[in-house]
Amino acid sequence: MDSQALAVILKEYEGYCYQIAYYLLQRENSAADAAKKALLELARTPGFLTEPAAERRQRAKRAAIKHALTVG
């Protein structure tokens, strides 16, 4: 896996994951923790880099919601 490409793609979803988590939690620190956990999950997901953008976005949304619910 190309770590530089992965970092670029994860950076694209960082704000999106935080935004979703903050909407659900309404707490900055908890939202940041949830977003970080979601991004780590995405980084460890096989094939994340090669998925179409729409699928990556959907996967990022699911991960952000999942981790927001477990953090909050």
Rosetta silent file (secondary structure, phi, psi, omega in degrees, C-alpha in Angstrom):
SEQUENCE: MDSQALAVILKEYEGYCYQIAYYLLQRENSAADAAKKALLELARTPGFLTEPAAERRQRAKRAAIKHALTVG
SCORE:     score description
SCORE:     0.000 S_00000001
   1 L     0.000  133.286  179.611    0.000    0.000    0.000 S_00000001
   2 L   -78.394  106.684 -174.245    1.338    3.409   -0.951 S_00000001
   3 H   -66.108  -32.085  178.879    1.453    5.249    2.379 S_00000001
   4 H   -68.512  -42.773  177.808    1.781    8.682    0.773 S_00000001
   5 H   -64.536  -40.894  178.145   -1.320    8.136   -1.376 S_00000001
   6 H   -61.618  -43.405  179.399   -3.178    6.806    1.645 S_00000001
   7 H   -61.293  -40.789  179.490   -2.234    9.893    3.679 S_00000001
   8 H   -63.864  -45.001 -178.776   -3.505   12.195    0.928 S_00000001
   9 H   -67.740  -42.237  178.975   -6.826   10.369    0.696 S_00000001
  10 H   -63.096  -35.931  177.873   -7.284   10.213    4.467 S_00000001
  11 H   -61.098  -35.135  178.366   -6.609   13.949    4.680 S_00000001
  12 H   -63.719  -31.333 -175.989   -9.532   14.468    2.288 S_00000001
  13 H   -98.460   -3.675 -178.016  -11.853   12.656    4.712 S_00000001
  14 H   -59.480  -52.489 -179.680  -10.500   14.100    7.956 S_00000001
  15 H   -65.167  -37.854  179.660  -12.832   17.102    8.022 S_00000001
  16 H   -62.831  -46.260  178.915  -15.773   15.053    6.808 S_00000001
  17 H   -63.741  -41.822  179.198  -15.376   12.511    9.620 S_00000001
  18 H   -63.942  -43.275 -178.805  -14.977   15.268   12.200 S_00000001
  19 H   -59.280  -45.038  178.968  -18.039   17.104   10.895 S_00000001
  20 H   -64.306  -47.017 -178.691  -20.210   14.001   11.195 S_00000001
  21 H   -63.766  -40.758  179.849  -18.896   13.152   14.658 S_00000001
  22 H   -66.051  -39.769  177.888  -19.343   16.722   15.894 S_00000001
  23 H   -58.135  -40.829 -178.442  -22.905   16.835   14.579 S_00000001
  24 H   -77.380  -36.317 -171.705  -23.717   13.714   16.584 S_00000001
  25 H   -99.651  -31.124 -177.414  -21.745   14.513   19.730 S_00000001
  26 L    58.494   29.323  176.341  -21.683   18.333   19.958 S_00000001
  27 L  -138.934  123.556 -174.596  -18.343   18.088   21.816 S_00000001
  28 H   -59.764  -50.215 -176.391  -15.071   19.012   20.135 S_00000001
  29 H   -63.728  -42.932  179.369  -12.767   16.635   21.983 S_00000001
  30 H   -66.499  -38.903  178.582  -15.078   13.650   21.617 S_00000001
  31 H   -65.342  -40.100  178.627  -15.639   14.440   17.930 S_00000001
  32 H   -64.788  -41.175  177.587  -11.895   14.657   17.335 S_00000001
  33 H   -63.277  -44.592  179.981  -11.386   11.282   19.060 S_00000001
  34 H   -63.892  -42.376  179.600  -14.153    9.673   17.020 S_00000001
  35 H   -63.812  -41.595  178.792  -12.795   11.117   13.772 S_00000001
  36 H   -61.805  -43.552  178.999   -9.294    9.878   14.594 S_00000001
  37 H   -65.886  -38.116  177.845  -10.580    6.374   15.279 S_00000001
  38 H   -64.040  -43.353  179.499  -12.615    6.427   12.072 S_00000001
  39 H   -65.125  -37.733  176.400   -9.563    7.465   10.045 S_00000001
  40 H   -63.939  -40.588  177.075   -7.485    4.708   11.629 S_00000001
  41 H   -61.875  -45.038  179.976  -10.168    2.205   10.698 S_00000001
  42 H   -62.121  -40.620 -179.365  -10.193    3.492    7.123 S_00000001
  43 H   -62.748  -30.347 -178.464   -6.396    3.300    6.926 S_00000001
  44 H   -91.436   -2.031 -178.158   -6.537   -0.366    7.946 S_00000001
  45 L   -80.028  118.191  178.301   -9.330   -1.246    5.525 S_00000001
  46 L   -61.373  134.398  176.751   -8.027   -3.401    2.675 S_00000001
  47 L    83.115    0.070 -178.818   -8.795   -1.873   -0.703 S_00000001
  48 H   -57.009  -40.440 -179.415   -9.750    1.552    0.649 S_00000001
  49 H   -63.752  -32.871 -173.071   -7.297    3.233   -1.722 S_00000001
  50 H   -95.429   -5.286  177.897   -8.692    1.537   -4.788 S_00000001
  51 L   -68.951  151.250  172.316  -12.393    2.023   -4.057 S_00000001
  52 L   -61.898  153.366 -176.059  -14.306    4.600   -6.074 S_00000001
  53 H   -56.054  -39.519 -179.435  -14.644    7.966   -4.322 S_00000001
  54 H   -63.453  -39.266  177.845  -18.365    7.489   -3.656 S_00000001
  55 H   -69.704  -38.940  176.859  -17.706    4.200   -1.869 S_00000001
  56 H   -61.954  -42.865 -179.925  -14.854    5.721    0.154 S_00000001
  57 H   -62.810  -43.085  179.006  -17.123    8.579    1.223 S_00000001
  58 H   -64.750  -41.697  178.265  -19.859    6.163    2.275 S_00000001
  59 H   -64.430  -40.197  178.362  -17.357    4.013    4.176 S_00000001
  60 H   -63.770  -41.296  178.764  -15.965    7.141    5.897 S_00000001
  61 H   -62.234  -46.696  179.449  -19.471    8.197    6.908 S_00000001
  62 H   -61.686  -42.816 -179.781  -20.253    4.781    8.385 S_00000001
  63 H   -64.978  -41.936 -179.954  -16.945    4.713   10.280 S_00000001
  64 H   -63.585  -44.012  178.991  -17.459    8.232   11.665 S_00000001
  65 H   -63.849  -46.885 -179.199  -20.969    7.411   12.860 S_00000001
  66 H   -56.945  -47.504 -176.417  -19.856    4.111   14.381 S_00000001
  67 H   -75.892  -29.250  174.493  -16.996    5.680   16.315 S_00000001
  68 H   -64.775  -39.593 -179.681  -19.045    8.700   17.377 S_00000001
  69 H   -70.859  -28.604  178.893  -21.594    6.359   18.903 S_00000001
  70 H   -84.448  -28.992  178.028  -18.915    4.391   20.741 S_00000001
  71 H   -78.261  -44.116 -174.525  -17.039    7.487   21.972 S_00000001
  72 L   -74.323    0.000    0.000  -20.129    9.458   22.921 S_00000001
